[in-house]
């Protein structure tokens, strides 16, 4: 029996296996509104046989979008459109769906990746003034963000709360708070982006304060029976930046507040980062947090092969693995992994006839569609 395909409880949320589809921005929304692309894209992934599907970074405010084309959950129209997508998934797949709530901070107002990904200045069409912990631009030549004052902090925190309320109304199964990849909450954590001299800057305790306040607010608003967890960048990969020691301390603080798990990524806060890319290069961070903090961890980053994923789980390096680019390339990765590891995965009735003759038990499962 494969360890990767053993059931896993993410708090009270029961997952059929330990394969999690990580958030992947699609840059295909209009005014934050999920489009036909999201129905096709998320619907396709919902039929993959994975244990959990997390939506792309979903902005809690218009100014919190990475690009003008980002998904949002800050308006009634946003809520209705994403709710329609989730309703369709519920009809045809048993996969639980979580939403990743995010604010891009100083990395907002950018062009989509296939148009260069550079900042759109507030004076340009479709651009806007960004906001951040401090008036420090992300990259040389970028327009500087506005440093959030007390009213701004309250507004952002309230936006996360309102988005969490909307997420509950459309029936999501869990919330991931995005504190990674150089976006707003990560900016507060990192001394590279946070130059504040008030109670939200300086010491580690102060730099963690606002991300913890946001987590507390979301956790308090979202039903206690449903999990809330956090995605972090374990290190900035830049000297004197955010590091694994800070990540361990942050994870301890989150655990004390009822955080369900830590989704462990890295980087994103500085163009000066130097990342030693290799298969599973971020897994040791997940392993250390799991060992020292005692929270379940989700490992992600160049985990492409079934046996590699199996070893991570079997060796206790993480509790689940996140797939991003790998499952875009192969949307049936869980099926193929189950075949390679001698286990089985869920498939919709409409696809059962594609079961290969050499794997007659591949789709043998009692994980049926929810009602």
N, C-alpha and C positions, 0 to 999 in steps of 0.2 A: 504494500500500500504506500503510495507516494505521500510524503509529508506536505508537499505543495498543495495537494488536493484534499488535505484534511480540513474539516470545518474550522472556522475561527470566529470567536465572539469579539467584536469591536464594541466593548461595553455591552449593552443589551442587544446590539444589532448582530444577528446571526448571518455569517457569510458562508456560502457553500464551499469556498476554498480560499486560498491565501493570495490570489491574484487580484490586484487592484489596478484599475485603469486610472492613471494619474491625470490631473488637469492639463489640458493642452489648448492654448488659445487658438481660436479659429479666425478672429478678425473679420467676421462676416455678419455682424449685427448692424442695425440701423437705429440710432438713438437708444442703444442698449437692448433693443427688441430682438429676441430670437427669431431667426428666419427659417425658410424651408431648408437651408443648409444644415441647421442644427437638428431638425427633424431627421434628415437623412444620416448625418454624421453620428449623432448620439444613438439613433435607432439602430444603426449598423453595429456600433460597439455594444449595445445592449443585448445583441444576439450572440455575443462572443463566447459565452460560458464563463466569463470572469466572475469573481466573487463580489465586486463592488465597482460602480461607475461614479467617478467624481467629475462634475462639470468643469469646464475651463474657468479661469479666474473671472469671477462675476462681480462687477464693480458695485459698490454700495452707494455711489453718487456719480453724477455725470463727470465731474472733475476728477474722479478717481479712476476713470478708464485709462488703460495703457494707450489706446488709440481711439480715434472717433468711431471705430468699427467694433469696439469691444462689447461683449455681452454685459448686461446690467440687471440689477434687481432693485431699482430705486424709484420705479414708477408703476402705476397701475397697468400700463401697457406692457412693461417688462414682465410683470407678474403673470399677466394673462397668457402671454406668448410662451414663457418658459413652462408654465403650468400645463399648457396644451401638449408640449413635448413630453413632459413627465407622465401625463395621462396616457399617451400613446405607448410609452415604454411599459407602464403598468399593465396595459392590456395584453401585451405580447411577450413579456419577459419577466422572470422572477427576480432579476438583478436589483439589489438595493441601489438607490441613487442618492448621492450627497452633492451639496453645492459648496464650492470654494468661494468664500466671501473675501473680497480684496479691495485695496485702495492703492493705486500706483504711486502716489506721492510725487516726487520730483521726476520719476520716470514716466509720467503721464504725457499726454499730448504728443504722441509720436506717430510717425508713418508706419504702415503695416510692414512686416519684414520684407515682402517682395517688392516694396518701393524704397527700401534702404533702411528703414527702422530709425531714422534720425528724428530729432525733435522738431515738432511744428511750433514755431514761435507764436506767441499770443497775437501778434500782428498779422499773421498769415491766416488764410481761409482754413477753417476747421480747427484752428489752434486755440488754446486757452492758457491762462496763467496757472502754473502748477503750484502746489503747496507741499511743504515738507517740514521736518523738525527744525531745520536751519536753512538760511538763504545761501546754500551751497549747491551749485549745479552738478549734475551727474557727470557730464563730460565737458571738456574744454570747448568753449564756444556756445554751449547751451545757455538759454535764458535762465537766470537764477530763479528758483522757486521762492514763494512767499513763506516766511517762517510762521508756522501756526501759533497764534496767540491763544489765550484761554478760551475765548469764544470759539475759535477754530477747532481746538481739541474737543470741546463739548459737541460741536456740530458733527465732527467725524465719528465720534463715539456713538452718537445718536443715529447716524446713518447706518452703522453696523447693526444696531439694535433693530431698526426698522426693516432692514434687509432680512435679518433673522426671523422677524415676524412674518414677512412675506414668504420666506422659505417654508415655514411651518404651514402656512395657508395652502401652498401648492403641494404639500405632502412629501417633501424630501425626508429621507431617512436619517440624515446626519449633516453636520456642518463642519467644514474644514476652514479654519481661520488662516489666511495667508500672511505669514510673517517671514517670507523667504524671498530670494531672487532680487533683492535690492529695492523692493517696493516699500510702501510707507512704514509698516510696522518693523520691517528689517532696518529701515533707515534710522528709526529710533534706537535700535539695538546697537548699531555699528558706530564706533567713534569716528569712522571715516565720513559719515554723513551727519552725525549728531554733534553739533558744536554748542548746544544750549548751555546756559549757565544757571538755569532754574532747577526745580526739582525733577525735571524730565531729562536732564543732561549731566554729563560728568561721570559720576561713579556708575558701576555696573548696576547697582540697585536703582539708581535714577533712570538709567537708559532703558531698563526693563519695565519701568512704571507704566507708561502709556500702553504698550502692547498687552500687559497684564490687565489693565483697566478695560481694554477692549474685549479681551477674552472673558473677563468676569461679566461684562455687560451682555455679551452674546449668550454665555452659559445661563445667566439668570433669565433671559427672555425665551430661550428655546426649551421645549419640554424636557424635564429631567429624565424622562424615559428614553430620550434619544441622545446619541453621543455627539460631543463636540471635541474636536482635536485640532492640532496646529501643525502647519508645515513650516519648517525652519530651514535656513541655510546654516549648516553647522560651522562653516568658516567662510571668510571673505576671500581666502587665498591671496591676501595682501598683508604685508607686515604691519603690525599695530592695528589691525582691523578686528572685527568680530571673529572669535575662534571657538574651538571645541570646548574649552573650559567654560566660556560664557554660555555656550549652548547647554552644557550639563546643568549649570546653575539655573538657567531659564527653564529647563525641563523640570527640575525639582520644584520650582515655584508654580509651574503649571499643574503639576501633579497634585500639589496641595490645594489647588483650586478646582479640582474635579476634571481635569483634562483626561480624555480617554486614551490618547496615543500621540506619538510624535512622528510626523512624516519627514524624513531626513534627507534634504538635498544640500546644496552648497552654492556659494558664489552669487553674483549678480549685482552687487552694490557698487562696484568700481570697474571702469575699463582697464585698470591696472592689474586686474587679477591674472594670476598665472596658474592654470589648472593642469595637473598631471593626469591627463585623460588615459584611462585604462579600463578594462572590463571590471565592473563592480567597484570603481574607485571611491565611491561614497559609502560603501557598505561598512567599513570600519567605524565610521561615525555613528551609524545606527546601532552597531554592536556595542559601542561604548555607552551610549545613552541607555540602551536596554539594560546593560549590566549594572551601571552605576545609579540609575534613577528608578528602574523597576517598572517603567511604563512600556507597553507594547510599542514596537517601532515598525515603521514601513520603510524599507530600503528601496532606493531608486537610483538610476544612473548607469547606463551601459550594462544592464542586465538583459541579455538578448537570447540566451540559450536555455532550454528547459532544465538540463542537468545543472547548470550554473545556479538557476533559481532554486532548484531542489536542494542543492548543497547549502545554500544560505539558510534555508529554513531548517534543514536537518541538523546543521551545526549550531543552531541557536543564535545565529548572527543577527537575525531580525525575525519578526513574527509574520510579516507579509512582504510581498515585493510589489513595487509599482512599475507599471509598464506605460511608456509614453510613445516615443518614436517607434519602438518595436511593434506595438500593436497598431499603429497607423500603417506600418509596412505590411503587417500580417494580422488583419482583424480577427482571424481564427486562431491566433497564437495559443489560447488555452486548449482548444481541441487538439492541436498538434502536440502540445506539451503533454496532454493526457495520454495520447497515443505513444509518445516516446517513453513515458514513465510508467506505462502499463496501468493506467488508471482510467477514469471516465469523467466526462463533462456534460453539462446540460446543453441541449440543442432544442430549438422549437420543432414542433411536430412537422411543420412544413419542410424541414431540412433533414429529417431522419433518413430519408432514402439515399442521402449522400454518404452514409457511414461506409468506410472502406471495408471490403471483405476480410482483409487481414487483421482488422481490429473490430471483431464482431460485438464487443462489449463497450465500445467507446462511448456510446450515448446511453448506456444503461445507468439510469439515475432515478432516484425518487425525490429529487429537488424539483418539484412541479411548479407551474405558474401560480403566482399568488392570485387570490380572488378579491 
